[in-house]
């Protein structure tokens, strides 16, 4: 017969309470059930563990030697129960997100601040990638939720997908650029330009290339191919050339008069931003809480925690 953890917890509780009756009340079990567990533990050890007297029970020498181990098991179980309770109440836990750069830098921070106001005990991990890499990390299990740019495509097997934000790619130029005085630039003019663009695999690059192909057009010479939105913006600011950038990413620069955002007539450069995730029932409680929070934002209603 082997020593069972629940028998050790019962033994530690009986010694602490000094009485089988009081231990039964603490553990919410009947006295016969407590006595049976003590008997099985003594049989597994091979010696008596308790001495009964008119005031209750005390441990034998063997019981005293076993008691620290039983107490350690009891503490571990109590700690595990506290931890589980905190996780279930969203007082602790981890939320792993991966997002394309536009979403990660210009949309999610405000959303995450509001989410943390509701669940300050959660640790949030945000991996900033391009859209293709974000989907790869989701498939590899490095994150539970992925935010990607561009028109919705078939989600990875077993994943759900829905549009949660909208954006538009525009052509950014400096205020002293010849195009800055225009209200818009036409798509047919792009073939004669040297432009700054994102790296292959980015949502911005794919939106531009897809729109040009649909219009039977091609992009002119690429003056600079840069990884990341800030690199593209800085190149435009330094005068390398016009650059394709998210309108969301240009709010500060346009507001400060540093850059001008020009729509491209003849191209549909609007783009949805989608959330991709496994079935909600397979997600952590933290991820389910965030999904519920996003649903509340979309509907304009407050969320009420995780399902």
Secondary structure as the mmCIF struct_conf table of DSSP 4:
data_model
#
loop_
_struct_conf.conf_type_id
_struct_conf.id
_struct_conf.beg_label_comp_id
_struct_conf.beg_label_asym_id
_struct_conf.beg_label_seq_id
_struct_conf.end_label_comp_id
_struct_conf.end_label_asym_id
_struct_conf.end_label_seq_id
HELX_LH_PP_P HELX_LH_PP_P1 UNK A 2 UNK A 4
HELX_RH_AL_P HELX_RH_AL_P1 UNK A 5 UNK A 17
TURN_TY1_P TURN_TY1_P1 UNK A 18 UNK A 18
BEND BEND1 UNK A 19 UNK A 19
HELX_RH_AL_P HELX_RH_AL_P2 UNK A 20 UNK A 27
TURN_TY1_P TURN_TY1_P2 UNK A 28 UNK A 28
HELX_RH_AL_P HELX_RH_AL_P3 UNK A 31 UNK A 45
TURN_TY1_P TURN_TY1_P3 UNK A 46 UNK A 46
BEND BEND2 UNK A 47 UNK A 47
STRN STRN1 UNK A 50 UNK A 53
TURN_TY1_P TURN_TY1_P4 UNK A 54 UNK A 55
STRN STRN2 UNK A 56 UNK A 59
HELX_RH_AL_P HELX_RH_AL_P4 UNK A 61 UNK A 88
TURN_TY1_P TURN_TY1_P5 UNK A 89 UNK A 90
BEND BEND3 UNK A 91 UNK A 92
STRN STRN3 UNK A 93 UNK A 100
HELX_RH_AL_P HELX_RH_AL_P5 UNK A 101 UNK A 106
TURN_TY1_P TURN_TY1_P6 UNK A 107 UNK A 107
HELX_RH_AL_P HELX_RH_AL_P6 UNK A 108 UNK A 118
TURN_TY1_P TURN_TY1_P7 UNK A 120 UNK A 121
STRN STRN4 UNK A 122 UNK A 129
HELX_RH_AL_P HELX_RH_AL_P7 UNK A 131 UNK A 140
TURN_TY1_P TURN_TY1_P8 UNK A 141 UNK A 141
BEND BEND4 UNK A 142 UNK A 142
BEND BEND5 UNK A 144 UNK A 144
STRN STRN5 UNK A 145 UNK A 149
BEND BEND6 UNK A 150 UNK A 151
HELX_LH_PP_P HELX_LH_PP_P2 UNK A 154 UNK A 156
TURN_TY1_P TURN_TY1_P9 UNK A 157 UNK A 158
STRN STRN6 UNK A 159 UNK A 174
TURN_TY1_P TURN_TY1_P10 UNK A 175 UNK A 176
BEND BEND7 UNK A 177 UNK A 177
HELX_RH_3T_P HELX_RH_3T_P1 UNK A 178 UNK A 181
BEND BEND8 UNK A 182 UNK A 183
STRN STRN7 UNK A 184 UNK A 186
HELX_RH_3T_P HELX_RH_3T_P2 UNK A 187 UNK A 192
STRN STRN8 UNK A 195 UNK A 198
HELX_LH_PP_P HELX_LH_PP_P3 UNK A 199 UNK A 199
TURN_TY1_P TURN_TY1_P11 UNK A 200 UNK A 201
HELX_RH_AL_P HELX_RH_AL_P8 UNK A 203 UNK A 214
TURN_TY1_P TURN_TY1_P12 UNK A 215 UNK A 216
STRN STRN9 UNK A 222 UNK A 226
BEND BEND9 UNK A 227 UNK A 228
HELX_RH_AL_P HELX_RH_AL_P9 UNK A 229 UNK A 237
TURN_TY1_P TURN_TY1_P13 UNK A 238 UNK A 239
BEND BEND10 UNK A 240 UNK A 240
STRN STRN10 UNK A 242 UNK A 246
TURN_TY1_P TURN_TY1_P14 UNK A 247 UNK A 247
HELX_RH_3T_P HELX_RH_3T_P3 UNK A 248 UNK A 250
HELX_RH_AL_P HELX_RH_AL_P10 UNK A 251 UNK A 255
TURN_TY1_P TURN_TY1_P15 UNK A 256 UNK A 257
BEND BEND11 UNK A 258 UNK A 258
STRN STRN11 UNK A 259 UNK A 265
TURN_TY1_P TURN_TY1_P16 UNK A 266 UNK A 266
BEND BEND12 UNK A 267 UNK A 267
STRN STRN12 UNK A 270 UNK A 278
HELX_RH_3T_P HELX_RH_3T_P4 UNK A 280 UNK A 282
BEND BEND13 UNK A 283 UNK A 283
HELX_RH_AL_P HELX_RH_AL_P11 UNK A 285 UNK A 299
TURN_TY1_P TURN_TY1_P17 UNK A 300 UNK A 300
BEND BEND14 UNK A 301 UNK A 301
BEND BEND15 UNK A 305 UNK A 305
#
